[in-house]
Amino acid sequence: MKIAALLAQGMSTAKAAAELALATGTVSAQVSSAHHRLGVCHRYGLIHACYVHALIPRPDTALPPGGAEADEVQILWRLALDDSYDEITHHATLSSREVMKEKIDALRSRWDAVNDPHLITLGWRYGVLDASRGTGGHQLI
């Protein structure tokens, strides 16, 4: 969970490994194991699942800079629920994957997010995401 907490801050595998004095291969293996245990495929889904199950501390709440448009909220939820980019494009009824990526990039820029896992953290911070829809993965027992 220490690794997941660092990834939630936007750290790369290499940065998280350096922070924890671990090999990058060890960090990658632990992330892969966490994906398997939580039933998710993507790091953004992993971070959301960790927040839903309170496996890592949830971020303090704050007001979002510039808010989020309705389609951006839908995209953010699809990320949180571990959809692939192609699935997000389909569910958000966007014309193309490029349009969807442009919307994610615009939201990342407005919220100053480093990557998609960090965008999930900011979604929780800004009250756009929560535990109400569960996760895209397995429910913990």
N, C-alpha and C positions, 0 to 999 in steps of 0.2 A: 504494500500500500504506500510505502515511502516513494517508490518509483512512480506510481500513479499520481500521487500528489505533485510531484515535480513535473510530470507530463501535463497535468492540468494547468500548470502555470505557463505552459508553452515551451517547455524545455524539449530539446531534441534528445534522442537516445544517447548520443555522445555527451551532451551536457549533463544529463541525469547521471550517467556513469561516472563522470568526473566528480560531480557533487558528492556522490556516495562512495567514491573510491572503489568502483567496481569496473570490471571489463565490460565493454559495450555488448559483447556476446551474452554475458550474464544478464544484463538489463533486457536485451531482446528476448532471451529465453523466459524471463520472469513475466514480461508483457504478454508473450504468447501463451503462457500458462494461465494468466489472468483472463485473457480472451476466452480460452477454453472453459475455465471454471464459471465465467459469467455468461457464456453463450453468445458472445458478440464477435464481430469480425474486424471492426475498425477501432482505432484509438479514441475517436470521438464518442463512439458508443460505450467504450470502456469507461471513460470519464463520467458520462451520464449515469451509468449503472453504479459506479462507485458512490456518486452523490445520492442516488435514490436509496441505496442500501446503507448509507451513512458509513461507508468504509473509509472515506477520507473526509476531513472537515469541509463542510459547505462554506462557500464564500459569504462574507458579510454582504448585506444588500446595499444597493446604491441606485441612484437614478441613472438611466442610460443616456449617454451623450447622443443626442439626435434620434433617440427612439429606434423603432424597427417597424417597417411597413408590414402589412398583412402577409404578403408573399414571402418576405424574409422570415417572419415568425414561423410560417409553415415549413420553410426550408430548414430552419434551425431545429424544429421538432423532428423532422425526418432525419437529420443528422443525429440527434440525440437518441432516436430509436434505431440507430445503426443501419439505416438504408445506405446503399451504394449511391454514387453520384447519378448513375443511370436510373435507379429507382426513385431518387428524389426528383429528377427531371420529369419522370412520368407522373408521380403523385401530385406534384405541384403544377401540373399541366403547363409546363414551360415548353417553348418551341424547340429548344435544343439544350444540350449539356453545356454549351458555351454560355448561353444566357443564364443558366443556373449558376455556373462558376462566376460569372460577372456579378451576380447578386450576392454571392458569398463573399467575393473580394470586396465589394462595396461595403458590406456590413463589417467585415474584418477591418477595413480602413477606418470607418467611422468609429468603431469601438476599440481600435488600436489592438486588435488580436493578432498574435504571432502566427497561429495556425488553427486548424479545426478543433483540436482538443481544448485550446485556450478559448476559442469562441464558445464552446459549451460551458466552460467555467463562467464566462461573462454573461451568457444567457441565464445562468443561475443567479449571478450577482444582480442582474438587472430585472429579475422577477419574470422573465419571459419563459423560462423552463422551471419545472418543479417535479415532484414525484408523482403527480396525479395520473400520468399515463404509463407509469411503470417504465420498463426498459424493453429494448428489442431482444434481450437475451433471456436466460433462465431466471426464474425467481429463486432467491436463496431460501433455504429451509433452515 
